[in-house]
Amino acid sequence: MKKGEPVDRALKRLKTKLDAEGILEEIRRRRAFETPSDRFKRKLRTASKRNKIRWRFSTDKPTLILDEAAD
């Protein structure tokens, strides 16, 4: 907690940091047994999200060149 910082602001900062590192998600996941098929589905979902973000920020997106399209 920073000097003079309100408690609710410090809690919000802590929560965002824990969320970014995935700690809260891991705690929720470890609370109950997860079947192998559920684990596989969860890993597919996270991989899909990761790939969407990776594709969005990749530099080799297909671009349309208007000069060649006019020919």
mmCIF file as gemmi writes it, N, C-alpha and C atoms, coordinates in Angstrom:
data_model
loop_
_atom_site.group_PDB
_atom_site.id
_atom_site.type_symbol
_atom_site.label_atom_id
_atom_site.label_alt_id
_atom_site.label_comp_id
_atom_site.label_asym_id
_atom_site.label_entity_id
_atom_site.label_seq_id
_atom_site.pdbx_PDB_ins_code
_atom_site.Cartn_x
_atom_site.Cartn_y
_atom_site.Cartn_z
_atom_site.occupancy
_atom_site.B_iso_or_equiv
_atom_site.pdbx_formal_charge
_atom_site.auth_seq_id
_atom_site.auth_asym_id
_atom_site.pdbx_PDB_model_num
ATOM 1 N N . MET Axp A 1 ? 0.852 -1.175 0 1 0 ? 1 A 1
ATOM 2 C CA . MET Axp A 1 ? 0 0 0 1 0 ? 1 A 1
ATOM 3 C C . MET Axp A 1 ? 0.892 1.23 0 1 0 ? 1 A 1
ATOM 4 N N . LYS Axp A 2 ? 0.61 2.147 -0.899 1 0 ? 2 A 1
ATOM 5 C CA . LYS Axp A 2 ? 1.376 3.376 -0.97 1 0 ? 2 A 1
ATOM 6 C C . LYS Axp A 2 ? 0.955 4.318 0.147 1 0 ? 2 A 1
ATOM 7 N N . LYS Axp A 3 ? 1.825 5.208 0.495 1 0 ? 3 A 1
ATOM 8 C CA . LYS Axp A 3 ? 1.547 6.158 1.58 1 0 ? 3 A 1
ATOM 9 C C . LYS Axp A 3 ? 0.367 7.058 1.197 1 0 ? 3 A 1
ATOM 10 N N . GLY Axp A 4 ? -0.654 7.096 2.042 1 0 ? 4 A 1
ATOM 11 C CA . GLY Axp A 4 ? -1.813 7.956 1.809 1 0 ? 4 A 1
ATOM 12 C C . GLY Axp A 4 ? -2.796 7.423 0.78 1 0 ? 4 A 1
ATOM 13 N N . GLU Axp A 5 ? -2.608 6.183 0.324 1 0 ? 5 A 1
ATOM 14 C CA . GLU Axp A 5 ? -3.505 5.607 -0.686 1 0 ? 5 A 1
ATOM 15 C C . GLU Axp A 5 ? -4.746 5.037 0.002 1 0 ? 5 A 1
ATOM 16 N N . PRO Axp A 6 ? -5.933 5.283 -0.552 1 0 ? 6 A 1
ATOM 17 C CA . PRO Axp A 6 ? -7.141 4.7 0.036 1 0 ? 6 A 1
ATOM 18 C C . PRO Axp A 6 ? -7.104 3.174 -0.037 1 0 ? 6 A 1
ATOM 19 N N . VAL Axp A 7 ? -7.758 2.533 0.918 1 0 ? 7 A 1
ATOM 20 C CA . VAL Axp A 7 ? -7.743 1.074 1.008 1 0 ? 7 A 1
ATOM 21 C C . VAL Axp A 7 ? -8.409 0.451 -0.214 1 0 ? 7 A 1
ATOM 22 N N . ASP Axp A 8 ? -9.521 1.014 -0.663 1 0 ? 8 A 1
ATOM 23 C CA . ASP Axp A 8 ? -10.208 0.421 -1.809 1 0 ? 8 A 1
ATOM 24 C C . ASP Axp A 8 ? -9.357 0.499 -3.071 1 0 ? 8 A 1
ATOM 25 N N . ARG Axp A 9 ? -8.572 1.55 -3.215 1 0 ? 9 A 1
ATOM 26 C CA . ARG Axp A 9 ? -7.692 1.667 -4.388 1 0 ? 9 A 1
ATOM 27 C C . ARG Axp A 9 ? -6.585 0.612 -4.314 1 0 ? 9 A 1
ATOM 28 N N . ALA Axp A 10 ? -6.028 0.396 -3.108 1 0 ? 10 A 1
ATOM 29 C CA . ALA Axp A 10 ? -4.985 -0.62 -2.938 1 0 ? 10 A 1
ATOM 30 C C . ALA Axp A 10 ? -5.538 -2.015 -3.215 1 0 ? 10 A 1
ATOM 31 N N . LEU Axp A 11 ? -6.766 -2.293 -2.767 1 0 ? 11 A 1
ATOM 32 C CA . LEU Axp A 11 ? -7.38 -3.593 -3.035 1 0 ? 11 A 1
ATOM 33 C C . LEU Axp A 11 ? -7.615 -3.801 -4.524 1 0 ? 11 A 1
ATOM 34 N N . LYS Axp A 12 ? -8.04 -2.751 -5.215 1 0 ? 12 A 1
ATOM 35 C CA . LYS Axp A 12 ? -8.268 -2.847 -6.657 1 0 ? 12 A 1
ATOM 36 C C . LYS Axp A 12 ? -6.949 -3.125 -7.387 1 0 ? 12 A 1
ATOM 37 N N . ARG Axp A 13 ? -5.881 -2.456 -6.944 1 0 ? 13 A 1
ATOM 38 C CA . ARG Axp A 13 ? -4.567 -2.667 -7.551 1 0 ? 13 A 1
ATOM 39 C C . ARG Axp A 13 ? -4.103 -4.109 -7.315 1 0 ? 13 A 1
ATOM 40 N N . LEU Axp A 14 ? -4.315 -4.62 -6.087 1 0 ? 14 A 1
ATOM 41 C CA . LEU Axp A 14 ? -3.949 -5.995 -5.775 1 0 ? 14 A 1
ATOM 42 C C . LEU Axp A 14 ? -4.744 -6.979 -6.624 1 0 ? 14 A 1
ATOM 43 N N . LYS Axp A 15 ? -6.049 -6.738 -6.762 1 0 ? 15 A 1
ATOM 44 C CA . LYS Axp A 15 ? -6.899 -7.649 -7.527 1 0 ? 15 A 1
ATOM 45 C C . LYS Axp A 15 ? -6.492 -7.689 -8.998 1 0 ? 15 A 1
ATOM 46 N N . THR Axp A 16 ? -6.193 -6.532 -9.579 1 0 ? 16 A 1
ATOM 47 C CA . THR Axp A 16 ? -5.783 -6.519 -10.987 1 0 ? 16 A 1
ATOM 48 C C . THR Axp A 16 ? -4.451 -7.233 -11.17 1 0 ? 16 A 1
ATOM 49 N N . LYS Axp A 17 ? -3.546 -7.079 -10.203 1 0 ? 17 A 1
ATOM 50 C CA . LYS Axp A 17 ? -2.257 -7.759 -10.298 1 0 ? 17 A 1
ATOM 51 C C . LYS Axp A 17 ? -2.429 -9.279 -10.202 1 0 ? 17 A 1
ATOM 52 N N . LEU Axp A 18 ? -3.273 -9.73 -9.256 1 0 ? 18 A 1
ATOM 53 C CA . LEU Axp A 18 ? -3.532 -11.165 -9.121 1 0 ? 18 A 1
ATOM 54 C C . LEU Axp A 18 ? -4.235 -11.713 -10.356 1 0 ? 18 A 1
ATOM 55 N N . ASP Axp A 19 ? -5.134 -10.936 -10.926 1 0 ? 19 A 1
ATOM 56 C CA . ASP Axp A 19 ? -5.858 -11.365 -12.119 1 0 ? 19 A 1
ATOM 57 C C . ASP Axp A 19 ? -4.918 -11.468 -13.316 1 0 ? 19 A 1
ATOM 58 N N . ALA Axp A 20 ? -4.005 -10.513 -13.443 1 0 ? 20 A 1
ATOM 59 C CA . ALA Axp A 20 ? -3.069 -10.532 -14.562 1 0 ? 20 A 1
ATOM 60 C C . ALA Axp A 20 ? -2.133 -11.734 -14.486 1 0 ? 20 A 1
ATOM 61 N N . GLU Axp A 21 ? -1.77 -12.142 -13.277 1 0 ? 21 A 1
ATOM 62 C CA . GLU Axp A 21 ? -0.865 -13.274 -13.123 1 0 ? 21 A 1
ATOM 63 C C . GLU Axp A 21 ? -1.6 -14.606 -13.133 1 0 ? 21 A 1
ATOM 64 N N . GLY Axp A 22 ? -2.928 -14.583 -13.081 1 0 ? 22 A 1
ATOM 65 C CA . GLY Axp A 22 ? -3.715 -15.802 -13.155 1 0 ? 22 A 1
ATOM 66 C C . GLY Axp A 22 ? -3.812 -16.563 -11.844 1 0 ? 22 A 1
ATOM 67 N N . ILE Axp A 23 ? -3.493 -15.903 -10.745 1 0 ? 23 A 1
ATOM 68 C CA . ILE Axp A 23 ? -3.501 -16.584 -9.445 1 0 ? 23 A 1
ATOM 69 C C . ILE Axp A 23 ? -4.922 -16.918 -9.012 1 0 ? 23 A 1
ATOM 70 N N . LEU Axp A 24 ? -5.845 -15.977 -9.158 1 0 ? 24 A 1
ATOM 71 C CA . LEU Axp A 24 ? -7.226 -16.227 -8.744 1 0 ? 24 A 1
ATOM 72 C C . LEU Axp A 24 ? -7.851 -17.359 -9.551 1 0 ? 24 A 1
ATOM 73 N N . GLU Axp A 25 ? -7.578 -17.388 -10.833 1 0 ? 25 A 1
ATOM 74 C CA . GLU Axp A 25 ? -8.121 -18.448 -11.687 1 0 ? 25 A 1
ATOM 75 C C . GLU Axp A 25 ? -7.583 -19.812 -11.265 1 0 ? 25 A 1
ATOM 76 N N . GLU Axp A 26 ? -6.307 -19.863 -10.911 1 0 ? 26 A 1
ATOM 77 C CA . GLU Axp A 26 ? -5.719 -21.126 -10.48 1 0 ? 26 A 1
ATOM 78 C C . GLU Axp A 26 ? -6.307 -21.59 -9.153 1 0 ? 26 A 1
ATOM 79 N N . ILE Axp A 27 ? -6.556 -20.661 -8.239 1 0 ? 27 A 1
ATOM 80 C CA . ILE Axp A 27 ? -7.164 -21.021 -6.958 1 0 ? 27 A 1
ATOM 81 C C . ILE Axp A 27 ? -8.563 -21.577 -7.179 1 0 ? 27 A 1
ATOM 82 N N . ARG Axp A 28 ? -9.342 -20.934 -8.026 1 0 ? 28 A 1
ATOM 83 C CA . ARG Axp A 28 ? -10.693 -21.419 -8.319 1 0 ? 28 A 1
ATOM 84 C C . ARG Axp A 28 ? -10.635 -22.807 -8.947 1 0 ? 28 A 1
ATOM 85 N N . ARG Axp A 29 ? -9.669 -23.021 -9.812 1 0 ? 29 A 1
ATOM 86 C CA . ARG Axp A 29 ? -9.542 -24.292 -10.515 1 0 ? 29 A 1
ATOM 87 C C . ARG Axp A 29 ? -9.155 -25.415 -9.565 1 0 ? 29 A 1
ATOM 88 N N . ARG Axp A 30 ? -8.331 -25.133 -8.575 1 0 ? 30 A 1
ATOM 89 C CA . ARG Axp A 30 ? -7.857 -26.164 -7.653 1 0 ? 30 A 1
ATOM 90 C C . ARG Axp A 30 ? -8.851 -26.482 -6.544 1 0 ? 30 A 1
ATOM 91 N N . ARG Axp A 31 ? -9.928 -25.723 -6.44 1 0 ? 31 A 1
ATOM 92 C CA . ARG Axp A 31 ? -10.905 -25.98 -5.375 1 0 ? 31 A 1
ATOM 93 C C . ARG Axp A 31 ? -11.589 -27.329 -5.538 1 0 ? 31 A 1
ATOM 94 N N . ALA Axp A 32 ? -11.847 -27.755 -6.758 1 0 ? 32 A 1
ATOM 95 C CA . ALA Axp A 32 ? -12.57 -28.995 -7.004 1 0 ? 32 A 1
ATOM 96 C C . ALA Axp A 32 ? -11.79 -29.838 -8.007 1 0 ? 32 A 1
ATOM 97 N N . PHE Axp A 33 ? -12.075 -31.126 -7.999 1 0 ? 33 A 1
ATOM 98 C CA . PHE Axp A 33 ? -11.42 -32.032 -8.936 1 0 ? 33 A 1
ATOM 99 C C . PHE Axp A 33 ? -11.847 -31.718 -10.364 1 0 ? 33 A 1
ATOM 100 N N . GLU Axp A 34 ? -10.891 -31.788 -11.258 1 0 ? 34 A 1
ATOM 101 C CA . GLU Axp A 34 ? -11.158 -31.521 -12.669 1 0 ? 34 A 1
ATOM 102 C C . GLU Axp A 34 ? -10.87 -32.797 -13.458 1 0 ? 34 A 1
ATOM 103 N N . THR Axp A 35 ? -11.865 -33.257 -14.191 1 0 ? 35 A 1
ATOM 104 C CA . THR Axp A 35 ? -11.674 -34.476 -14.971 1 0 ? 35 A 1
ATOM 105 C C . THR Axp A 35 ? -10.709 -34.199 -16.124 1 0 ? 35 A 1
ATOM 106 N N . PRO Axp A 36 ? -10.073 -35.224 -16.647 1 0 ? 36 A 1
ATOM 107 C CA . PRO Axp A 36 ? -9.155 -35.013 -17.768 1 0 ? 36 A 1
ATOM 108 C C . PRO Axp A 36 ? -9.827 -34.365 -18.977 1 0 ? 36 A 1
ATOM 109 N N . SER Axp A 37 ? -11.095 -34.705 -19.238 1 0 ? 37 A 1
ATOM 110 C CA . SER Axp A 37 ? -11.776 -34.098 -20.392 1 0 ? 37 A 1
ATOM 111 C C . SER Axp A 37 ? -12.041 -32.612 -20.131 1 0 ? 37 A 1
ATOM 112 N N . ASP Axp A 38 ? -12.393 -32.254 -18.881 1 0 ? 38 A 1
ATOM 113 C CA . ASP Axp A 38 ? -12.585 -30.844 -18.549 1 0 ? 38 A 1
ATOM 114 C C . ASP Axp A 38 ? -11.273 -30.076 -18.672 1 0 ? 38 A 1
ATOM 115 N N . ARG Axp A 39 ? -10.195 -30.708 -18.248 1 0 ? 39 A 1
ATOM 116 C CA . ARG Axp A 39 ? -8.884 -30.066 -18.347 1 0 ? 39 A 1
ATOM 117 C C . ARG Axp A 39 ? -8.529 -29.822 -19.812 1 0 ? 39 A 1
ATOM 118 N N . PHE Axp A 40 ? -8.788 -30.803 -20.66 1 0 ? 40 A 1
ATOM 119 C CA . PHE Axp A 40 ? -8.512 -30.667 -22.088 1 0 ? 40 A 1
ATOM 120 C C . PHE Axp A 40 ? -9.327 -29.523 -22.694 1 0 ? 40 A 1
ATOM 121 N N . LYS Axp A 41 ? -10.617 -29.452 -22.348 1 0 ? 41 A 1
ATOM 122 C CA . LYS Axp A 41 ? -11.48 -28.38 -22.861 1 0 ? 41 A 1
ATOM 123 C C . LYS Axp A 41 ? -11.003 -27.011 -22.396 1 0 ? 41 A 1
ATOM 124 N N . ARG Axp A 42 ? -10.577 -26.917 -21.126 1 0 ? 42 A 1
ATOM 125 C CA . ARG Axp A 42 ? -10.092 -25.638 -20.59 1 0 ? 42 A 1
ATOM 126 C C . ARG Axp A 42 ? -8.823 -25.205 -21.321 1 0 ? 42 A 1
ATOM 127 N N . LYS Axp A 43 ? -7.932 -26.146 -21.557 1 0 ? 43 A 1
ATOM 128 C CA . LYS Axp A 43 ? -6.699 -25.813 -22.257 1 0 ? 43 A 1
ATOM 129 C C . LYS Axp A 43 ? -6.981 -25.383 -23.7 1 0 ? 43 A 1
ATOM 130 N N . LEU Axp A 44 ? -7.967 -26.006 -24.336 1 0 ? 44 A 1
ATOM 131 C CA . LEU Axp A 44 ? -8.342 -25.586 -25.691 1 0 ? 44 A 1
ATOM 132 C C . LEU Axp A 44 ? -8.881 -24.155 -25.692 1 0 ? 44 A 1
ATOM 133 N N . ARG Axp A 45 ? -9.72 -23.832 -24.681 1 0 ? 45 A 1
ATOM 134 C CA . ARG Axp A 45 ? -10.267 -22.478 -24.602 1 0 ? 45 A 1
ATOM 135 C C . ARG Axp A 45 ? -9.163 -21.444 -24.401 1 0 ? 45 A 1
ATOM 136 N N . THR Axp A 46 ? -8.238 -21.722 -23.492 1 0 ? 46 A 1
ATOM 137 C CA . THR Axp A 46 ? -7.173 -20.743 -23.237 1 0 ? 46 A 1
ATOM 138 C C . THR Axp A 46 ? -6.255 -20.609 -24.447 1 0 ? 46 A 1
ATOM 139 N N . ALA Axp A 47 ? -5.989 -21.713 -25.137 1 0 ? 47 A 1
ATOM 140 C CA . ALA Axp A 47 ? -5.147 -21.657 -26.333 1 0 ? 47 A 1
ATOM 141 C C . ALA Axp A 47 ? -5.841 -20.84 -27.42 1 0 ? 47 A 1
ATOM 142 N N . SER Axp A 48 ? -7.161 -20.999 -27.532 1 0 ? 48 A 1
ATOM 143 C CA . SER Axp A 48 ? -7.906 -20.233 -28.523 1 0 ? 48 A 1
ATOM 144 C C . SER Axp A 48 ? -7.821 -18.734 -28.237 1 0 ? 48 A 1
ATOM 145 N N . LYS Axp A 49 ? -8 -18.358 -26.969 1 0 ? 49 A 1
ATOM 146 C CA . LYS Axp A 49 ? -7.889 -16.944 -26.602 1 0 ? 49 A 1
ATOM 147 C C . LYS Axp A 49 ? -6.488 -16.416 -26.89 1 0 ? 49 A 1
ATOM 148 N N . ARG Axp A 50 ? -5.472 -17.217 -26.539 1 0 ? 50 A 1
ATOM 149 C CA . ARG Axp A 50 ? -4.09 -16.811 -26.764 1 0 ? 50 A 1
ATOM 150 C C . ARG Axp A 50 ? -3.819 -16.609 -28.25 1 0 ? 50 A 1
ATOM 151 N N . ASN Axp A 51 ? -4.321 -17.509 -29.074 1 0 ? 51 A 1
ATOM 152 C CA . ASN Axp A 51 ? -4.09 -17.399 -30.513 1 0 ? 51 A 1
ATOM 153 C C . ASN Axp A 51 ? -4.826 -16.216 -31.123 1 0 ? 51 A 1
ATOM 154 N N . LYS Axp A 52 ? -6.032 -15.906 -30.614 1 0 ? 52 A 1
ATOM 155 C CA . LYS Axp A 52 ? -6.75 -14.733 -31.115 1 0 ? 52 A 1
ATOM 156 C C . LYS Axp A 52 ? -5.964 -13.465 -30.85 1 0 ? 52 A 1
ATOM 157 N N . ILE Axp A 53 ? -5.439 -13.354 -29.641 1 0 ? 53 A 1
ATOM 158 C CA . ILE Axp A 53 ? -4.65 -12.171 -29.289 1 0 ? 53 A 1
ATOM 159 C C . ILE Axp A 53 ? -3.377 -12.126 -30.118 1 0 ? 53 A 1
ATOM 160 N N . ARG Axp A 54 ? -2.735 -13.286 -30.277 1 0 ? 54 A 1
ATOM 161 C CA . ARG Axp A 54 ? -1.501 -13.34 -31.066 1 0 ? 54 A 1
ATOM 162 C C . ARG Axp A 54 ? -1.774 -12.942 -32.511 1 0 ? 54 A 1
ATOM 163 N N . TRP Axp A 55 ? -2.9 -13.396 -33.081 1 0 ? 55 A 1
ATOM 164 C CA . TRP Axp A 55 ? -3.227 -13.058 -34.465 1 0 ? 55 A 1
ATOM 165 C C . TRP Axp A 55 ? -3.538 -11.567 -34.601 1 0 ? 55 A 1
ATOM 166 N N . ARG Axp A 56 ? -4.233 -11.014 -33.61 1 0 ? 56 A 1
ATOM 167 C CA . ARG Axp A 56 ? -4.62 -9.612 -33.673 1 0 ? 56 A 1
ATOM 168 C C . ARG Axp A 56 ? -3.403 -8.698 -33.739 1 0 ? 56 A 1
ATOM 169 N N . PHE Axp A 57 ? -2.345 -9.052 -33.021 1 0 ? 57 A 1
ATOM 170 C CA . PHE Axp A 57 ? -1.17 -8.199 -32.962 1 0 ? 57 A 1
ATOM 171 C C . PHE Axp A 57 ? -0.043 -8.662 -33.863 1 0 ? 57 A 1
ATOM 172 N N . SER Axp A 58 ? -0.295 -9.653 -34.705 1 0 ? 58 A 1
ATOM 173 C CA . SER Axp A 58 ? 0.758 -10.11 -35.604 1 0 ? 58 A 1
ATOM 174 C C . SER Axp A 58 ? 0.909 -9.133 -36.765 1 0 ? 58 A 1
ATOM 175 N N . THR Axp A 59 ? 2.088 -9.123 -37.356 1 0 ? 59 A 1
ATOM 176 C CA . THR Axp A 59 ? 2.352 -8.184 -38.437 1 0 ? 59 A 1
ATOM 177 C C . THR Axp A 59 ? 2.114 -8.79 -39.809 1 0 ? 59 A 1
ATOM 178 N N . ASP Axp A 60 ? 1.968 -10.126 -39.902 1 0 ? 60 A 1
ATOM 179 C CA . ASP Axp A 60 ? 1.774 -10.735 -41.215 1 0 ? 60 A 1
ATOM 180 C C . ASP Axp A 60 ? 0.307 -10.973 -41.54 1 0 ? 60 A 1
ATOM 181 N N . LYS Axp A 61 ? -0.517 -9.983 -41.297 1 0 ? 61 A 1
ATOM 182 C CA . LYS Axp A 61 ? -1.92 -10.092 -41.681 1 0 ? 61 A 1
ATOM 183 C C . LYS Axp A 61 ? -2.032 -9.894 -43.192 1 0 ? 61 A 1
ATOM 184 N N . PRO Axp A 62 ? -2.953 -10.558 -43.816 1 0 ? 62 A 1
ATOM 185 C CA . PRO Axp A 62 ? -3.134 -10.326 -45.255 1 0 ? 62 A 1
ATOM 186 C C . PRO Axp A 62 ? -3.69 -8.923 -45.496 1 0 ? 62 A 1
ATOM 187 N N . THR Axp A 63 ? -3.069 -8.217 -46.398 1 0 ? 63 A 1
ATOM 188 C CA . THR Axp A 63 ? -3.521 -6.857 -46.705 1 0 ? 63 A 1
ATOM 189 C C . THR Axp A 63 ? -3.969 -6.794 -48.153 1 0 ? 63 A 1
ATOM 190 N N . LEU Axp A 64 ? -4.908 -5.96 -48.421 1 0 ? 64 A 1
ATOM 191 C CA . LEU Axp A 64 ? -5.43 -5.785 -49.766 1 0 ? 64 A 1
ATOM 192 C C . LEU Axp A 64 ? -4.73 -4.587 -50.392 1 0 ? 64 A 1
ATOM 193 N N . ILE Axp A 65 ? -4.065 -4.825 -51.511 1 0 ? 65 A 1
ATOM 194 C CA . ILE Axp A 65 ? -3.398 -3.734 -52.222 1 0 ? 65 A 1
ATOM 195 C C . ILE Axp A 65 ? -4.366 -3.276 -53.314 1 0 ? 65 A 1
ATOM 196 N N . LEU Axp A 66 ? -4.773 -2.032 -53.216 1 0 ? 66 A 1
ATOM 197 C CA . LEU Axp A 66 ? -5.813 -1.529 -54.104 1 0 ? 66 A 1
ATOM 198 C C . LEU Axp A 66 ? -5.337 -1.403 -55.548 1 0 ? 66 A 1
ATOM 199 N N . ASP Axp A 67 ? -4.073 -1.104 -55.788 1 0 ? 67 A 1
ATOM 200 C CA . ASP Axp A 67 ? -3.572 -0.96 -57.157 1 0 ? 67 A 1
ATOM 201 C C . ASP Axp A 67 ? -3.668 -2.279 -57.918 1 0 ? 67 A 1
ATOM 202 N N . GLU Axp A 68 ? -3.308 -3.386 -57.295 1 0 ? 68 A 1
ATOM 203 C CA . GLU Axp A 68 ? -3.359 -4.671 -57.973 1 0 ? 68 A 1
ATOM 204 C C . GLU Axp A 68 ? -4.796 -5.161 -58.109 1 0 ? 68 A 1
ATOM 205 N N . ALA Axp A 69 ? -5.663 -4.797 -57.193 1 0 ? 69 A 1
ATOM 206 C CA . ALA Axp A 69 ? -7.061 -5.231 -57.246 1 0 ? 69 A 1
ATOM 207 C C . ALA Axp A 69 ? -7.8 -4.529 -58.386 1 0 ? 69 A 1
ATOM 208 N N . ALA Axp A 70 ? -7.332 -3.361 -58.792 1 0 ? 70 A 1
ATOM 209 C CA . ALA Axp A 70 ? -8 -2.606 -59.853 1 0 ? 70 A 1
ATOM 210 C C . ALA Axp A 70 ? -7.719 -3.214 -61.223 1 0 ? 70 A 1
ATOM 211 N N . ASP Axp A 71 ? -6.631 -3.979 -61.364 1 0 ? 71 A 1
ATOM 212 C CA . ASP Axp A 71 ? -6.274 -4.543 -62.672 1 0 ? 71 A 1
ATOM 213 C C . ASP Axp A 71 ? -7.222 -5.566 -63.155 1 0 ? 71 A 1
